[in-house]
Amino acid sequence: QVQLVESGGGLVQPGGSLRLSCAASGFTLDYYAIGWFRQAPGKEREGVSSINPRDGSTYYADAVKGRFTISRDNAKNTVYLQMNSLRAEDRAVYYCATSTWTSGASPNRWQYDYWGQGTQVTVPT
C-alpha cells in the first residue's frame, strides 16, 4: 500500500527556515516522481517543487526559486523540502505526492496518483 507522510511544518517567523519531510512506504522513491504542493486558504493547490529520479530533473515554482531546495534520501525513502527565507505568502498546507507514470519533474497536480495528508506551514505577517 502506497503511503506518504509529511512532517516538519510549524510556525516560523519571516526570514526563518523549515525542512519538510515526506516519508514514503509501499514503494521505492528511486523510480517515481515526487512533488511538493501547497494550498493556501481560498486558493488552488499549486506545485512548489518536484523531482524525478529517473532523469534527474527538478522543478521549482518561480515564487520559491533560490529559497527552496528539494532533495532525496534513498536510504530513508524520504524526500525533503528545505525552505529558507520564508515569507508570509509561503503560508499554506504543504502536501507531497507521487506519480507512478509521469516523466520529468511535473508541477501539475493532476499527474500525481498518491498524496500525503499535508503539513501546515505558518509564517505570520
C-alpha positions in Angstrom: 0.0 0.0 0.0 1.4 3.3 -1.1 1.6 5.8 1.7 3.2 9.3 2.1 3.5 11.0 5.4 4.6 14.6 5.7 6.2 16.2 8.7 8.2 19.3 9.7 5.6 22.0 9.4 5.1 24.6 12.0 5.2 28.3 12.9 8.2 30.2 11.8 9.0 33.9 11.7 9.6 35.7 8.3 13.1 35.0 7.2 13.3 31.7 9.0 13.7 28.2 7.7 11.9 24.9 7.9 12.6 21.5 6.5 9.6 19.4 5.4 10.0 15.6 5.2 7.9 13.2 3.1 8.4 9.6 4.2 7.3 7.0 1.7 6.2 3.4 2.2 4.8 0.8 -0.1 7.1 1.8 -3.0 10.6 3.0 -3.6 11.4 6.6 -4.3 14.1 5.6 -6.7 11.6 5.2 -9.6 8.8 7.7 -9.2 8.5 11.5 -9.4 7.8 13.2 -6.1 6.2 16.6 -5.9 5.6 19.2 -3.2 2.4 21.2 -3.5 0.8 23.8 -1.3 -2.6 25.2 -0.8 -3.3 28.5 0.9 -6.8 29.4 2.2 -9.1 30.2 -0.7 -6.5 29.3 -3.3 -6.0 26.3 -5.6 -3.3 23.8 -4.8 -0.2 24.7 -6.6 3.1 22.9 -7.5 6.1 24.1 -5.5 8.8 21.7 -6.4 9.3 18.3 -7.8 12.0 15.8 -8.6 12.1 12.8 -10.9 14.9 10.3 -10.1 14.6 8.6 -13.5 16.0 11.5 -15.4 17.4 13.7 -12.5 15.1 16.6 -13.4 13.8 19.1 -10.9 11.2 21.8 -10.9 10.8 24.9 -8.8 8.0 27.4 -9.0 9.2 30.9 -9.7 8.0 32.1 -6.3 10.4 29.7 -4.5 13.4 29.6 -6.7 16.6 30.3 -4.8 14.8 29.8 -1.5 13.6 26.2 -1.5 15.5 23.0 -2.3 14.2 19.6 -2.9 16.3 16.5 -2.1 16.0 12.7 -1.6 17.5 10.3 0.9 17.1 6.9 -0.8 18.3 5.0 2.3 15.4 6.5 4.3 13.0 6.5 1.3 12.3 10.2 2.2 12.1 13.4 0.2 12.8 16.7 1.8 11.9 20.3 1.1 14.3 22.8 2.6 12.6 26.1 2.9 14.7 29.2 3.6 13.9 32.9 3.8 10.3 32.1 4.4 7.7 34.8 3.7 4.1 35.4 4.8 3.0 34.3 1.3 4.5 30.9 1.9 1.9 30.2 4.5 -0.1 27.1 3.4 -0.7 23.4 3.9 2.1 21.6 2.1 1.5 18.2 0.5 3.8 15.7 -1.0 2.6 13.4 -3.8 4.0 10.8 -6.1 3.4 10.0 -9.7 3.8 6.4 -10.9 3.7 7.3 -14.6 4.7 10.9 -15.4 8.1 11.6 -16.9 10.1 14.6 -15.8 9.5 16.7 -12.8 5.9 17.8 -13.3 4.3 20.7 -11.4 0.8 19.5 -12.4 -1.2 18.1 -9.6 -3.4 16.0 -11.9 -0.3 13.9 -12.8 0.1 12.7 -9.3 -1.5 9.5 -8.0 -0.9 9.4 -4.3 -1.0 12.2 -1.8 0.0 12.7 1.8 -2.2 14.3 4.4 -0.4 17.6 4.5 1.5 19.7 7.0 0.8 23.2 8.0 3.3 26.0 7.5 2.5 29.3 9.1 4.5 32.4 8.6 3.0 35.5 10.3 2.9 38.8 8.6 
